[in-house]
Amino acid sequence: MSKVVRIIPARLGVLLPAFAMALPTAAAAQANHLAQVASDTVAVTEATADAAAEPGDDDPEKRKKMKPDLLVVPIPMSNPTLGAGLTLAGVLFYNPNGSKQPWVSGVGGFYTSNKSYGGAAFHSMALDDDKFHVMLLGGYANVNLNFYGIGPSAGDRNVSVKMVDKGIMAMAQGQYRLAENLYVGGRYQLLDLNSSIKNPSPLFPDLNIPKLELKSKISGIGPSITYDSRDNQFDPRTGVNVTLVGIFNTKGLGSDFTYEKWQLAANGYFPA
């Protein structure tokens, strides 16, 4: 367990946000709430919002005739870890089967001043008159880091090693509607990380990461539950959205570390 505590905050804590930067805007609404960032950055037209979802429209044939809408979002970024850069995401809203929840597909990528880069692709869809919800995500990131060690005072000596983290992330989720607004299913997550140290430090052994942690894989599966009573998926004014996800990472699924993780998130929308 000590190795898990070491690896996740120290390095995956940087790599996972890198994937989030590459996520399409609508994907982030599900995964990392990046859609809120995009909506603050660009003004989505009423036509796009209407094409995405019309809460009062129960005519599947009318929804099928809605024209696809493409949203392209550039998002500048700057932080001390990766430097300055740009994320560019493209998201397509469409509704081929007239579902109440539109299909969303997107791709995104980022590049920063320290030559870190990454990309991701996302797709979500509703099937069989909104009975089934499916979400798929895949991405790759190559992140250059200055690693200062572990612990709150690790950076006080101002000594670091150059590290390159290369990772592949994949996620698949399927849910079935058990009752009105309630969806239950499962999720699989994979993170395959390959790291290299450019300049090992003989004077500070704690900066030299063990070989086990230089190449590691986290693979897990678990339940996924969503209660969503929002009047609109992308521009809600009323309702609540609650998600509960549990991931069990085990060696039987190819994971190098065995542990479980639970995430609970809730958002409420109420008229002023």
SVG drawing of the C-alpha trace seen along z (x, -y; Angstrom):
<svg xmlns="http://www.w3.org/2000/svg" viewBox="-44 -34 70 47">
<polyline fill="none" stroke="black" stroke-width="0.4" points="0.0,0.0 2.9,-2.4 3.9,-2.2 0.4,-3.1 0.5,-6.1 3.8,-7.1 2.9,-6.7 -0.5,-8.3 0.0,-11.7 3.6,-12.2 3.1,-11.5 -0.3,-10.4 -1.6,-13.6 0.0,-15.4 -0.7,-12.9 -4.4,-12.6 -5.1,-16.4 -3.1,-16.2 -5.7,-13.8 -8.4,-16.1 -7.0,-19.0 -7.2,-16.9 -10.8,-15.8 -13.5,-17.2 -15.8,-19.8 -18.8,-17.5 -16.6,-14.6 -15.4,-16.8 -19.0,-17.5 -19.1,-13.7 -15.5,-13.2 -13.9,-16.4 -16.5,-19.3 -14.3,-20.8 -17.5,-21.7 -18.0,-24.5 -14.6,-25.9 -15.5,-25.9 -18.9,-27.5 -17.1,-30.3 -14.6,-30.7 -17.0,-30.7 -20.6,-31.7 -22.5,-28.7 -25.3,-29.8 -29.0,-29.1 -29.1,-27.0 -26.4,-24.7 -28.1,-24.3 -31.4,-23.6 -29.9,-21.0 -28.1,-19.3 -31.3,-18.8 -34.8,-20.2 -36.3,-19.1 -39.9,-19.7 -39.7,-17.9 -40.9,-14.3 -41.1,-13.7 -38.3,-11.3 -38.8,-12.0 -38.4,-15.7 -35.2,-15.1 -33.8,-12.9 -34.2,-15.9 -32.1,-18.2 -28.9,-19.1 -25.6,-18.1 -23.7,-20.9 -20.0,-21.2 -18.4,-23.2 -14.7,-24.0 -13.2,-25.3 -9.6,-26.7 -8.6,-26.9 -5.3,-28.6 -3.6,-27.3 -0.7,-28.1 0.7,-26.4 4.1,-26.0 4.3,-22.3 3.7,-22.2 4.2,-25.8 2.0,-27.8 0.1,-26.0 -3.2,-25.5 -5.9,-22.9 -8.0,-22.6 -11.2,-20.5 -13.8,-19.7 -17.2,-18.3 -20.0,-17.1 -23.6,-17.0 -26.0,-14.8 -29.0,-12.6 -29.3,-9.7 -31.9,-7.7 -34.1,-10.5 -33.1,-9.8 -33.9,-12.3 -30.2,-12.5 -28.1,-13.4 -25.0,-11.6 -21.8,-13.4 -18.4,-12.7 -15.3,-14.7 -11.5,-14.8 -9.0,-17.1 -5.4,-17.7 -2.9,-20.0 0.6,-21.2 2.7,-23.2 5.9,-25.2 7.8,-22.4 7.0,-20.1 4.4,-18.1 1.5,-17.0 -1.5,-14.7 -4.7,-13.8 -8.0,-12.1 -11.2,-11.0 -14.6,-10.6 -18.1,-9.3 -21.3,-9.0 -24.6,-7.8 -28.1,-6.7 -29.8,-3.6 -33.2,-2.0 -35.3,-5.0 -32.8,-6.2 -32.8,-2.9 -29.0,-2.4 -26.2,-4.9 -22.8,-4.2 -19.6,-6.3 -16.2,-5.6 -12.9,-7.4 -9.3,-6.9 -6.2,-9.1 -2.5,-9.4 -0.2,-11.9 3.6,-12.6 4.4,-14.8 7.8,-16.3 8.2,-16.9 10.7,-18.1 10.4,-15.5 11.4,-16.9 10.7,-13.9 8.0,-12.8 6.7,-14.8 5.7,-18.4 9.3,-19.6 10.8,-17.7 11.1,-20.9 12.9,-22.9 16.3,-21.8 15.5,-22.9 16.9,-19.7 15.0,-17.8 15.4,-15.2 14.0,-15.4 11.3,-12.8 9.2,-11.9 5.8,-10.2 4.1,-8.5 0.6,-7.1 -2.4,-5.5 -5.8,-5.9 -9.0,-4.1 -12.5,-4.1 -15.7,-2.3 -19.0,-2.7 -22.4,-1.2 -25.6,-1.9 -29.2,-0.7 -32.3,-2.7 -33.8,-1.0 -36.3,-3.7 -37.1,-7.2 -33.8,-9.2 -31.9,-6.3 -29.2,-4.5 -27.1,-1.6 -24.2,0.2 -20.5,0.6 -17.2,-1.1 -13.8,0.1 -10.7,-2.1 -7.1,-1.5 -4.0,-3.7 -0.7,-2.3 2.2,-4.5 5.8,-4.3 8.3,-6.7 11.9,-7.4 14.4,-9.5 16.8,-11.6 19.4,-12.5 19.4,-10.2 20.6,-11.8 23.3,-9.8 23.3,-12.4 19.6,-12.1 18.4,-8.4 14.8,-9.3 14.7,-11.0 15.4,-7.7 12.1,-6.0 12.1,-2.2 11.8,-0.2 8.4,1.1 7.1,-2.4 8.8,-3.4 6.5,-1.1 3.2,-0.5 -0.4,0.3 -3.7,-0.4 -6.6,1.6 -10.0,1.8 -13.7,2.3 -16.7,1.5 -20.2,0.2 -21.5,-3.1 -24.7,-4.7 -26.3,-7.9 -29.4,-9.8 -30.1,-12.6 -33.2,-14.7 -31.9,-17.8 -34.2,-19.4 -31.3,-19.8 -28.0,-17.9 -25.9,-20.8 -27.7,-23.9 -29.7,-22.8 -31.9,-25.1 -33.6,-22.7 -32.9,-19.2 -30.0,-17.3 -27.2,-15.1 -25.7,-12.6 -23.0,-10.0 -21.4,-7.2 -18.5,-5.2 -16.5,-2.5 -13.3,-1.1 -11.6,2.1 -8.1,2.4 -6.9,6.0 -4.0,8.1 -6.6,10.3 -7.3,7.4 -3.6,6.8 -3.2,4.1 0.2,3.8 -1.5,2.4 -4.5,3.7 -6.8,1.1 -10.3,-0.4 -11.5,-3.9 -15.0,-5.4 -16.1,-8.8 -19.3,-10.6 -20.3,-13.8 -23.5,-15.8 -24.8,-19.0 -28.1,-20.7 -29.9,-23.3 -32.6,-25.4 -34.5,-28.5 -33.5,-31.8"/>
</svg>
